[in-house]
Amino acid sequence: MITFLVTLDSKAKILEIIWSEPVYIMSRNQLLLTELFSFEDQALLISMIGKCLKENRIFSCENEFHLASDGSKISLCMLKAQDSVLLFASDTKLIKSLRDAAVIPEIVHKFMYVIKDFIENDKFHNQKSVNTEFNKIQALNNELINTRR
């Protein structure tokens, strides 16, 4: 079974690997998601990411993408999350093996909206938010020190 969930920028650069199963499919050193897929699929992938960033809706890929390493067929589901794309991938063998495969896309879509909300509402997900909160803590700490004096 192959599945992974990542966030990407507009050029398919991997911003964060949320999970990867099996672990060896994705590497922290890997910069572009397109490197995973066959050359023939790379242009379509970039195109889908661009469309996803322009429209705020789920992009389910009816197409099957092929891994460059072994040719495994992968289905992708994308959703815009702030300025990035949340991408869920699963091998088509997994989906075809489930009896109620028609329900799977609906479950994946609901799941991705939950993850999207978490990413967009997470105060500590970006550096600017972390710096702002750190400065507030420093100011409170300085007030406390001055009060003790």
Secondary structure, 3 states (H helix, E strand, C coil): CCEEEEEECCCCEEEEEEEEECHHHCCCCCCEHHHHECHHHHHHHHHHHHHHHHCCCCEECCCCEEECCCCCEEEEEEEEECCEEEEEEEEHHHHHHCCCHHHHHHHHHHHHHHHHHHHHHCCCCCHHHHHHHHHHHHHHHHHHHHHHC
